[in-house]
Amino acid sequence: MSAVGAEFRRNRLSLSYVIVVALLILLVVAGGFLSDRFLTWRNFGNLFQQLVVLGMVSLGQTFVVLLGGIDLAVGSLVSASTVFIAHFLEWRPDLLWLALPLALIAATAIGALNGLLTIVLRVHPLIVTLGMSSIIFGGTLMYNKEPGGSVPRGLADFSYAKLWGIPVTAIVLVAVFALAGLWLQRSRSGRSIYFVGGDREAARLNGLPVSRIVVMAYALSGLCAGLAAIFLTARTGVGDPRIGAALTLQSITPVVVGGTVLAGGRGGVLGTLLGVLLVTMLNNLLNFLNVSSYYQWVIQGLIIIIAVSIHTTRRRQ
């Protein structure tokens, strides 16, 4: 029975990937008809650069959602990290080697704290991470209310560097996703995230360190937010206390669209990567068509509702 169930779940995930790929093809064809600039190599180069930040944050969100949780603090964490990095480097641009690791360590620690609080307080992660988001956002605004700081030229150049015409940051993103996918599928600690997300009590009875796994998943989410902040700061050249506000909702959309179930235990990073590409490409086309950002928010909300409804219906069937 377990083998049949595993095969059934694999088929469901494969179908999710097929749907997303079909939507991508449809979007490319529609974009070619609707805009003469959409199918240009220059636009795809810009698109690949745009998906890096969303991709990193969505990857971290995937780890948490696989547990059956959610991280609403990622947007504020990205904003706070950009402010820290830009102001630190404005003060000591020669200490780039120190500023970036410190930002990653701090972001990872805050993510781990989110996971720890959900366990110790026994409060739903939505409430914990929402509260943490408010704390981080308020603290960041108390430190600095406007964009500021600066980054060394070398870091800015890296964000726009290309290899064989492809942005280096996009190559790094794909490499990180590949490593994350291998870790989830091939390592014991990675597979344990699926086990805990599928049935936390059963995982505990089988001797898995559930609390440690939860903290690890949220720590990874924080780490990914820190990586996204580095790319974002390098690209904009400043630290903005509000720049990550939209990323919370945006990071959930690719995860759900890519087939990762909000209840936990099913999904993967390949679906998230395809979802990131779909959402970024859709926003890119809507910008070419001069569609207001307000309508783009409405569209993203509808995508989440439709995707969750489809996955819920398939799960019941």
C-alpha positions as CSV (number, residue, x, y, z in Angstrom):
1,M,0.0,0.0,0.0
2,S,2.8,2.4,0.8
3,A,4.4,1.8,-2.6
4,V,1.1,2.5,-4.3
5,G,0.6,5.7,-2.2
6,A,4.1,6.9,-3.1
7,E,3.5,6.3,-6.8
8,F,0.2,8.1,-6.6
9,R,1.9,11.1,-5.0
10,R,4.6,11.1,-7.6
11,N,2.0,11.1,-10.3
12,R,0.2,14.0,-8.7
13,L,3.4,16.0,-8.5
14,S,4.3,15.2,-12.1
15,L,0.8,16.5,-13.2
16,S,1.4,19.7,-11.3
17,Y,4.7,20.2,-13.2
18,V,3.0,19.5,-16.5
19,I,0.3,22.1,-15.8
20,V,2.9,24.7,-14.9
21,V,5.0,24.0,-17.9
22,A,1.9,24.1,-20.1
23,L,1.0,27.5,-18.6
24,L,4.6,28.7,-19.3
25,I,4.4,27.7,-22.9
26,L,1.0,29.4,-23.2
27,L,2.4,32.6,-21.6
28,V,5.3,32.6,-24.0
29,V,3.1,32.3,-27.0
30,A,0.7,34.9,-25.8
31,G,3.5,37.2,-24.9
32,G,4.9,36.9,-28.4
33,F,1.6,38.0,-29.9
34,L,0.9,40.8,-27.4
35,S,4.3,42.5,-27.3
36,D,7.1,42.6,-29.8
37,R,9.6,43.2,-27.0
38,F,8.6,40.1,-24.9
39,L,10.5,37.4,-26.8
40,T,13.8,39.3,-27.1
41,W,17.0,38.1,-25.5
42,R,17.4,41.4,-23.7
43,N,14.0,41.0,-22.0
44,F,14.8,37.4,-21.0
45,G,18.1,38.6,-19.6
46,N,16.2,41.1,-17.5
47,L,13.6,38.5,-16.5
48,F,16.3,36.1,-15.3
49,Q,17.7,38.8,-13.1
50,Q,14.3,39.7,-11.7
51,L,13.5,36.1,-10.7
52,V,16.6,35.7,-8.4
53,V,15.2,37.5,-5.3
54,L,11.7,36.0,-5.5
55,G,13.3,32.6,-6.2
56,M,15.5,32.7,-3.1
57,V,12.7,33.7,-0.8
58,S,10.3,31.2,-2.4
59,L,12.8,28.4,-1.9
60,G,13.0,29.2,1.8
61,Q,9.2,29.3,2.0
62,T,9.1,25.9,0.4
63,F,11.0,24.3,3.3
64,V,8.5,25.8,5.7
65,V,5.4,24.9,3.7
66,L,6.6,21.3,3.4
67,L,6.3,21.2,7.2
68,G,2.8,22.4,7.0
69,G,3.9,25.9,8.3
70,I,4.2,29.3,6.7
71,D,6.7,32.2,7.1
72,L,5.2,35.6,7.0
73,A,8.3,37.3,8.3
74,V,10.4,36.8,5.1
75,G,9.5,40.2,3.6
76,S,10.4,42.2,6.7
77,L,13.6,40.1,7.1
78,V,14.7,40.9,3.5
79,S,14.1,44.6,4.1
80,A,16.0,44.6,7.4
81,S,18.9,42.7,5.9
82,T,19.2,45.2,3.0
83,V,19.3,48.0,5.4
84,F,22.0,46.3,7.5
85,I,24.1,45.4,4.6
86,A,24.0,48.8,2.9
87,H,24.7,50.8,6.0
88,F,27.5,48.5,7.2
89,L,29.2,48.7,3.8
90,E,28.7,52.5,3.6
91,W,30.6,52.6,6.9
92,R,33.3,50.1,6.0
93,P,33.2,49.1,2.4
94,D,36.4,47.2,2.9
95,L,34.7,44.7,5.2
96,L,32.5,43.1,2.5
97,W,33.8,39.7,3.5
98,L,32.4,40.3,7.0
99,A,29.1,42.2,6.3
100,L,27.6,39.5,4.1
101,P,28.2,36.5,6.4
102,L,26.9,38.6,9.4
103,A,23.7,39.3,7.5
104,L,23.3,35.7,6.6
105,I,23.9,34.6,10.2
106,A,21.5,37.1,11.6
107,A,18.8,36.2,9.1
108,T,19.3,32.5,9.8
109,A,19.1,33.1,13.6
110,I,15.8,35.0,13.3
111,G,14.4,32.3,11.1
112,A,15.4,29.7,13.7
113,L,13.9,31.8,16.4
114,N,10.6,31.7,14.5
115,G,10.7,28.0,14.5
116,L,11.6,27.8,18.1
117,L,8.8,30.1,19.1
118,T,6.2,28.0,17.3
119,I,7.4,25.0,19.4
120,V,7.8,26.6,22.8
121,L,4.7,28.7,22.7
122,R,2.7,26.2,20.8
123,V,1.2,29.0,18.6
124,H,0.4,28.6,15.0
125,P,3.3,29.7,12.8
126,L,1.1,32.2,11.0
127,I,0.7,34.1,14.2
128,V,4.3,33.8,15.3
129,T,5.8,34.9,12.0
130,L,3.2,37.7,11.5
131,G,4.2,39.0,14.9
132,M,7.9,38.7,14.1
133,S,7.3,40.5,10.8
134,S,5.8,43.4,12.7
135,I,8.7,43.5,15.2
136,I,11.3,43.4,12.4
137,F,9.5,46.0,10.3
138,G,9.0,48.4,13.2
139,G,12.6,48.0,14.4
140,T,14.0,48.6,10.9
141,L,11.9,51.8,10.5
142,M,13.1,53.1,13.9
143,Y,16.6,52.7,12.7
144,N,16.1,54.2,9.2
145,K,12.9,55.4,7.6
146,E,14.2,56.0,4.1
147,P,16.4,54.1,1.6
148,G,20.1,54.7,2.4
149,G,23.6,53.3,2.5
150,S,25.7,52.1,-0.4
151,V,27.6,49.1,-1.7
152,P,31.0,48.7,-3.2
153,R,31.2,48.7,-7.0
154,G,32.4,45.1,-7.1
155,L,29.2,43.9,-5.4
156,A,27.1,46.0,-7.8
157,D,29.0,44.7,-10.8
158,F,28.5,41.1,-9.7
159,S,24.7,41.6,-9.7
160,Y,24.7,42.5,-13.4
161,A,27.5,40.2,-14.5
162,K,26.7,37.7,-17.2
163,L,28.2,34.3,-18.3
164,W,27.4,33.2,-21.9
165,G,24.8,35.9,-22.0
166,I,23.0,34.6,-18.9
167,P,23.1,36.6,-15.6
168,V,25.5,35.0,-13.1
169,T,22.9,35.5,-10.3
170,A,20.4,33.4,-12.2
171,I,23.0,30.6,-12.6
172,V,23.7,30.8,-8.9
173,L,19.9,30.5,-8.2
174,V,19.6,27.4,-10.3
175,A,22.6,25.9,-8.6
176,V,21.1,26.6,-5.2
177,F,17.8,25.1,-6.2
178,A,19.6,22.0,-7.5
179,L,21.5,21.5,-4.3
180,A,18.3,22.0,-2.3
181,G,16.5,19.4,-4.4
182,L,19.2,16.9,-3.9
183,W,19.3,17.5,-0.2
184,L,15.6,17.1,0.2
185,Q,15.5,13.9,-1.8
186,R,18.8,12.2,-1.0
187,S,19.7,13.2,2.6
188,R,18.1,11.9,5.8
189,S,17.6,15.4,7.2
190,G,16.0,16.6,4.0
191,R,13.5,13.6,3.8
192,S,12.7,14.2,7.4
193,I,11.0,17.5,6.5
194,Y,8.6,15.5,4.3
195,F,7.9,13.0,7.1
196,V,7.2,15.7,9.7
197,G,5.0,17.6,7.3
198,G,3.1,14.5,6.4
199,D,2.3,13.5,10.0
200,R,4.1,15.2,12.8
201,E,2.9,12.8,15.5
202,A,3.8,9.7,13.5
203,A,7.3,11.3,12.9
204,R,7.7,11.8,16.6
205,L,6.7,8.3,17.5
206,N,9.2,7.0,14.9
207,G,12.0,8.8,16.8
208,L,12.5,11.8,14.5
209,P,13.7,15.0,16.4
210,V,10.6,17.0,15.3
211,S,11.5,20.2,17.2
212,R,15.0,20.2,15.7
213,I,13.6,19.7,12.2
214,V,11.1,22.5,12.6
215,V,13.8,24.9,13.7
216,M,16.0,23.8,10.9
217,A,13.3,24.5,8.2
218,Y,12.6,28.0,9.6
219,A,16.4,28.7,9.8
220,L,16.7,27.7,6.1
221,S,13.9,30.1,5.3
222,G,15.7,32.9,7.1
223,L,19.0,32.0,5.3
224,C,17.3,32.2,1.9
225,A,15.8,35.6,2.9
226,G,19.3,36.7,3.7
227,L,20.6,35.5,0.4
228,A,17.8,37.3,-1.4
229,A,18.7,40.5,0.5
230,I,22.3,40.3,-0.7
231,F,21.2,40.0,-4.3
232,L,18.6,42.8,-3.8
233,T,21.1,45.2,-2.1
234,A,23.7,44.5,-4.8
235,R,21.2,45.3,-7.5
236,T,19.7,48.5,-6.0
237,G,22.8,49.8,-4.3
238,V,20.9,50.8,-1.1
239,G,19.1,49.4,1.9
240,D,15.3,50.1,1.8
241,P,13.2,49.3,4.9
242,R,10.1,48.7,2.7
243,I,11.5,46.9,-0.3
244,G,10.6,43.4,0.9
245,A,7.0,44.1,1.8
246,A,5.5,42.6,-1.3
247,L,7.7,39.5,-1.1
248,T,5.7,37.8,1.6
249,L,2.7,37.2,-0.6
250,Q,4.8,36.8,-3.7
251,S,6.9,34.0,-2.1
252,I,3.8,32.0,-1.3
253,T,2.4,32.1,-4.9
254,P,5.2,30.1,-6.7
255,V,5.2,27.5,-3.9
256,V,1.5,26.8,-4.2
257,V,1.4,27.1,-7.9
258,G,4.3,24.7,-8.1
259,G,2.4,21.9,-6.3
260,T,3.6,22.1,-2.7
261,V,0.6,21.5,-0.5
262,L,0.0,24.0,2.3
263,A,-1.0,21.1,4.6
264,G,2.6,19.9,4.3
265,G,4.4,16.7,3.3
266,R,4.0,17.0,-0.5
267,G,5.8,19.1,-3.1
268,G,9.3,20.1,-4.0
269,V,11.7,22.8,-5.1
270,L,11.4,22.0,-8.9
271,G,7.7,23.0,-8.8
272,T,8.7,26.2,-6.9
273,L,11.3,27.1,-9.5
274,L,8.8,26.6,-12.2
275,G,6.3,28.7,-10.2
276,V,8.8,31.5,-9.8
277,L,9.4,31.5,-13.5
278,L,5.7,31.6,-14.3
279,V,4.9,34.4,-11.8
280,T,7.9,36.5,-12.9
281,M,7.1,36.0,-16.6
282,L,3.5,36.9,-16.0
283,N,4.4,40.1,-14.2
284,N,6.9,40.9,-16.9
285,L,4.3,40.6,-19.6
286,L,1.7,42.6,-17.6
287,N,4.3,45.4,-17.3
288,F,4.8,45.5,-21.0
289,L,1.0,45.7,-21.4
290,N,1.0,48.7,-18.9
291,V,-1.3,46.8,-16.5
292,S,-1.4,48.6,-13.1
293,S,0.5,47.0,-10.2
294,Y,-2.8,47.1,-8.3
295,Y,-4.3,44.7,-10.8
296,Q,-1.2,42.5,-10.7
297,W,-1.8,42.1,-6.9
298,V,-5.4,41.1,-7.6
299,I,-4.2,38.6,-10.2
300,Q,-1.6,37.1,-7.8
301,G,-4.3,36.7,-5.2
302,L,-6.6,34.9,-7.6
303,I,-3.8,32.6,-8.7
304,I,-3.2,31.6,-5.1
305,I,-6.9,30.9,-4.5
306,I,-7.3,28.9,-7.8
307,A,-4.1,26.9,-7.2
308,V,-5.1,26.0,-3.6
309,S,-8.6,25.0,-4.7
310,I,-7.3,22.8,-7.5
311,H,-4.8,21.0,-5.2
312,T,-7.5,20.6,-2.5
313,T,-9.9,19.1,-5.0
314,R,-7.3,16.7,-6.3
315,R,-6.4,15.7,-2.8
316,R,-10.0,14.8,-1.9
317,Q,-10.4,12.8,-5.1
